């Protein structure tokens, strides 16, 4: 097996593809959406996530000025909207209107909305801004989370594997639907492994 050498780059793939919704703090400010593929979990207690945004982006200052943002999980049905919001600027177009998306109030946010109909969202308050070079990293503490009720079960378990989530891999959007295993399946008892995998295949 041979490998080709590439220059240092952001090859890490796949990564989550999310819509980040924002709004400035001034009266009359309109909400905006920005597609982010550079987002990730960075801490569990307290729960924290990060998003990296170029300084030139319209949404950059909206996040910095308001001190908050909402990370919306994306599904296959909204993939075109996801792409559109990454190639058009909020300076020029109302992305909510253009993609027929509906803003809704997000838990714990004073300005930034969530997007109705998507699988779920994380409300985030900015705790730190780290200038990195081409991008600034916004470190956000998660202060509220909601998911669509069709992804929940009566026992309180969450089934995001049924959401049809989208990932981003070196310029293309991909499905994340197939379940290959579950956390700890490599050491699970055979009967547990068989039962749980059968449940995933049935789409519990």
Residue, then its C-alpha position, 0 to 999 in steps of 0.5 A: x500500500x502506497x501513500x501520496x504526500x500532500x502539503x499540510x491542510x485541513x484533511x480531517x474528514x468527515x466533519x459535521x456540516x451545520x447551520x449556525x444561526x445568529x442575530x445582532x443585538x441591535x433593534x431591527x437586526x435581522x437573523x442570519x445563517x452561516x454554513x460551518x463545517x469547522x465545528x466540534x465538541x471541546x468539553x463535557x462539563x460544562x458542555x462546550x462546542x466551538x465554531x471557526x469563522x473567517x473574520x470577513x464573514x458577515x456572521x463573524x461580527x454578529x456573533x462577536x457583538x451578540x455573544x451568542x450563536x445557535x448550532x443547528x443539526x442538518x438533515x438530508x432534506x435541507x442539504x441544498x439550504x445548507x450549501x446555499x447558506x455557505x455560498x451566499x452572504x447575509x449582506x446581500x440576501x435574506x437566507x431564511x427567506x431565500x431558503x424558506x426556513x423559519x426562525x424560532x426562539x432558541x432556549x437561553x438566547x436573547x437574539x439568535x434564533x434556531x431553525x424550525x424543522x431541523x433535527x435539533x439545535x444547541x444554544x451557545x453563549x460565547x465564552x472566548x474568542x481565539x484568533x487563529x489566523x484565517x479564522x477566529x474560533x468562537x468557544x461557546x458554552x451550551x446553555x440549551x438543547x432541543x431535538x425533534x420529538x420524533x427522534x425521542x423514545x418513551x424511555x427518554x433515549x435519543x436516536x439521532x441515527x434516524x435523523x438523516x444527518x449530513x457530514x462534509x468531506x473534502x468538498x462534498x456532503x455525505x449521509x451519516x445514516x448507516x450504523x456500524x456500531x455503538x459506543x462500546x460495541x467492541x467489548x459488548x457481550x455477543x447477545x447485547x451486541x446482536x440485540x442492539x445492532x438488530x434494533x438499529x437495523x429495524x430503525x427503532 
